[in-house]
């Protein structure tokens, strides 16, 4: 036994010494760089065999160590379409090694900062990645102002990059954004088609935030709906009817109330005020489960989680949901991938690494 321990200690010492050798360090660095840069395996995400939803941000305005703010990427027809660009969401896409040049457009549900904060980064980074043209940005009226603001904010940066890398490498015209505003206050209406992909925009209730919208994506017989921020809204239920997947925002009102109470005890009156206000324009997990049942969707994916729950207390966040919807519910995490096979069948939930 003593000889075995001595041998183990010697092996550890040799290994530690080896890690100090430049050649070994360089090899490890190369492996790490290759792992972070190589996105060849991500090509399978764009195979024309499924309609896919990738979670690039599952949190809300509250801070989280492992969740970006709201961002969902719909993958269809060889492209991805981003619904909301919350702060930290581009970083999540980069960590997931999603090829930026494949972006087909951005769709904004409303103009709260936690939904638009990374728009400039999505535009700049996908331009540098080789996007073939200006970035379409869709949304309700007001999207023109958001696009104009980010365009101005990034104008100097864009100029620096063209000067450094050349206009041939970074054509300035391809670095622009194009705003497409659609007024859907009176009901659902077509937003755009791209090949066999059909996208519908519809109003939701997020008062006093007006306008606020959600989106439905239909592709070769499969469909998914994204709620955006909303209370329980029969208009959303109607649009989601028969969809395979409903990604719905969720706020646990009991946890928020407890946070508000503690904020008062900790003498944080402004935080208490905010926490006291927000229950009026969000949907609880139990309410979202009811929407999913009424709409007859196969899978309910809860995102925009308020407050973002650590894994140890996810059961607390979902308390009461099973009584309403025993199956077909998932709590979103950054990197989650839902696949809706075009050949039919149940939604498949996995995690990108």
Secondary structure, DSSP 4 states (H G I P E B T S, - for coil): -HHHHHHHHHHHHHHHHHHTSHHHHHHHHHHHHHHHH--GGGGGGGSTTEEEEEEEE-B-SS--SS--SSEEEEEETTEEEEE---TTHHHHHHHTT--GGGEEEEE-S---HHHHTTHHHHHHHHHHHT-SSPEEEEESTTHHHHHHHHHHHTHHHHHHHHHHH-TTTS-GGGG-EEEEE---TTS-EEEEEETTEEEEEEE---TTS-S-EEEEEEETTEEEEE--S-SS-HHHHHHHTT-SEEEEEEE-HHHHHHHHHHHHHTT-HHHHHHHHHGGGGS--HHHHHHHHHHHT-SEEEEEEEESPPPGGGHHHHTTTHHHH-SSSEEE--TTEEEEEETT----EEEE--
